[in-house]
Amino acid sequence: MKNTILSILFVFSLNLISAQSQSGTTDIQEISETLMLYIDGTQNGKPEKLKKAFHPDFNLYTVTEEDSLRIRSGAKYVSNVREGKISNRIGRIISIDYENDAAIAKVEILVPNRIYTDYFLLLKYEGSWKIVHKSYTWKPTKN
């Protein structure tokens, strides 16, 4: 029994080791860091952090009140973040799922009277994770 448990632990530890990148961080940690660049960049007026998080050609997608698709330029979105302008936003990572070099993530952003839910598609290329797509929705907060 003891040998069986040790064997299972050994196999599990090999899986953890293989999930680490060359720098010693795991993909989950790297994805989280990319998402935190987005959260911190929008919350604290740091467009350079957004530029690190997003692929230059990313777009944002949502559904309008008229039930049509709205597509916004990611470059325009980043340009609207003013350097040093702190906003009243609180963000948190809800979930991350990845396989190899593709990931999806869910983030919630609390602003006065609303909660935004952001869904991200991330890809790992040239050694780092980048957000390549953002779809979002919102709902009023319960006061």
C-alpha positions as CSV (number, residue, x, y, z in Angstrom):
1,M,0.0,0.0,0.0
2,K,2.8,2.4,0.9
3,N,4.6,1.7,-2.4
4,T,1.3,2.4,-4.3
5,I,0.9,5.7,-2.6
6,L,4.5,6.7,-3.2
7,S,4.2,5.7,-6.9
8,I,1.1,7.8,-7.3
9,L,2.8,10.8,-5.6
10,F,5.8,10.3,-7.9
11,V,3.7,10.3,-11.1
12,F,1.8,13.4,-9.9
13,S,5.0,15.2,-9.2
14,L,6.3,14.4,-12.7
15,N,3.1,16.0,-14.1
16,L,3.7,19.1,-12.1
17,I,7.3,19.4,-13.2
18,S,6.3,18.9,-16.9
19,A,3.7,21.7,-16.6
20,Q,6.4,24.2,-15.8
21,S,8.0,26.4,-18.4
22,Q,11.7,27.1,-18.7
23,S,11.5,30.0,-16.2
24,G,10.1,27.7,-13.5
25,T,6.6,29.2,-13.6
26,T,3.6,27.2,-14.6
27,D,1.3,28.1,-17.5
28,I,-1.5,28.9,-15.1
29,Q,0.8,31.4,-13.3
30,E,1.8,33.0,-16.6
31,I,-1.8,33.2,-17.8
32,S,-2.8,34.7,-14.4
33,E,0.0,37.3,-14.8
34,T,-1.3,38.3,-18.2
35,L,-4.8,38.7,-16.8
36,M,-3.5,40.7,-13.9
37,L,-1.7,43.0,-16.4
38,Y,-5.2,43.7,-17.9
39,I,-6.8,44.1,-14.5
40,D,-4.1,46.4,-13.1
41,G,-3.7,48.3,-16.4
42,T,-7.4,49.2,-16.6
43,Q,-7.8,49.9,-12.9
44,N,-4.7,52.0,-12.4
45,G,-4.4,53.8,-15.7
46,K,-1.4,51.8,-17.1
47,P,-1.8,51.4,-20.9
48,E,1.6,49.9,-21.1
49,K,0.4,46.9,-19.1
50,L,-2.5,46.5,-21.4
51,K,-0.1,46.5,-24.4
52,K,1.8,43.7,-22.7
53,A,-1.3,41.7,-22.1
54,F,-3.1,42.1,-25.5
55,H,-2.0,41.0,-28.9
56,P,-1.8,44.2,-31.0
57,D,-4.7,43.0,-33.3
58,F,-7.2,41.9,-30.7
59,N,-10.8,43.1,-30.7
60,L,-13.6,43.2,-28.1
61,Y,-17.0,41.8,-28.8
62,T,-20.3,42.3,-27.0
63,V,-24.1,42.3,-27.8
64,T,-25.8,45.7,-27.8
65,E,-29.2,46.5,-26.2
66,E,-30.6,46.3,-29.8
67,D,-29.4,42.7,-29.9
68,S,-26.7,43.3,-32.5
69,L,-23.0,42.4,-32.4
70,R,-20.7,45.2,-31.4
71,I,-17.0,44.9,-32.3
72,R,-14.5,47.4,-30.9
73,S,-10.9,47.8,-31.9
74,G,-8.5,46.7,-29.2
75,A,-6.1,49.5,-30.1
76,K,-8.8,52.0,-29.6
77,Y,-9.7,50.4,-26.2
78,V,-6.1,50.6,-25.0
79,S,-5.8,54.2,-26.2
80,N,-8.9,55.2,-24.1
81,V,-7.0,54.2,-20.9
82,R,-5.4,57.4,-19.6
83,E,-1.9,57.1,-18.0
84,G,-2.2,57.4,-14.2
85,K,-6.0,57.8,-14.2
86,I,-7.2,55.4,-11.5
87,S,-10.7,54.0,-12.1
88,N,-13.3,52.7,-9.7
89,R,-12.9,49.0,-10.8
90,I,-12.1,45.9,-8.9
91,G,-11.2,42.8,-10.9
92,R,-10.8,39.2,-10.1
93,I,-9.9,36.0,-12.0
94,I,-12.8,33.5,-11.9
95,S,-11.4,30.6,-13.9
96,I,-8.6,29.5,-16.3
97,D,-8.6,26.5,-18.6
98,Y,-5.8,25.7,-21.0
99,E,-4.4,23.0,-23.2
100,N,-0.9,23.3,-24.7
101,D,-0.7,26.8,-26.2
102,A,-4.4,27.8,-26.0
103,A,-6.4,29.1,-23.0
104,I,-9.7,30.5,-22.0
105,A,-10.3,32.6,-18.9
106,K,-13.2,34.3,-17.1
107,V,-12.7,37.6,-15.2
108,E,-15.2,39.7,-13.3
109,I,-14.9,43.4,-13.1
110,L,-16.9,45.3,-10.5
111,V,-17.7,48.9,-11.3
112,P,-20.3,51.1,-9.6
113,N,-23.7,49.7,-10.3
114,R,-22.4,47.0,-12.7
115,I,-20.5,43.7,-12.9
116,Y,-18.8,43.0,-16.2
117,T,-18.0,39.4,-17.1
118,D,-15.0,39.1,-19.5
119,Y,-14.3,36.0,-21.4
120,F,-10.8,35.9,-22.9
121,L,-9.1,33.7,-25.4
122,L,-5.3,33.6,-24.9
123,L,-2.6,32.0,-27.0
124,K,1.0,31.3,-26.1
125,Y,3.4,32.3,-28.8
126,E,7.0,33.6,-28.9
127,G,7.3,32.5,-25.3
128,S,4.4,34.4,-23.6
129,W,0.7,34.3,-23.2
130,K,-1.3,37.1,-25.0
131,I,-5.0,37.9,-25.0
132,V,-6.2,37.6,-28.6
133,H,-9.9,38.0,-28.0
134,K,-12.2,39.5,-25.4
135,S,-16.0,39.0,-25.3
136,Y,-17.9,40.6,-22.5
137,T,-21.3,41.2,-21.0
138,W,-22.6,43.1,-17.9
139,K,-25.4,43.1,-15.4
140,P,-26.5,45.6,-12.8
141,T,-25.3,45.0,-9.3
142,K,-27.7,44.3,-6.5
143,N,-27.6,47.2,-4.0
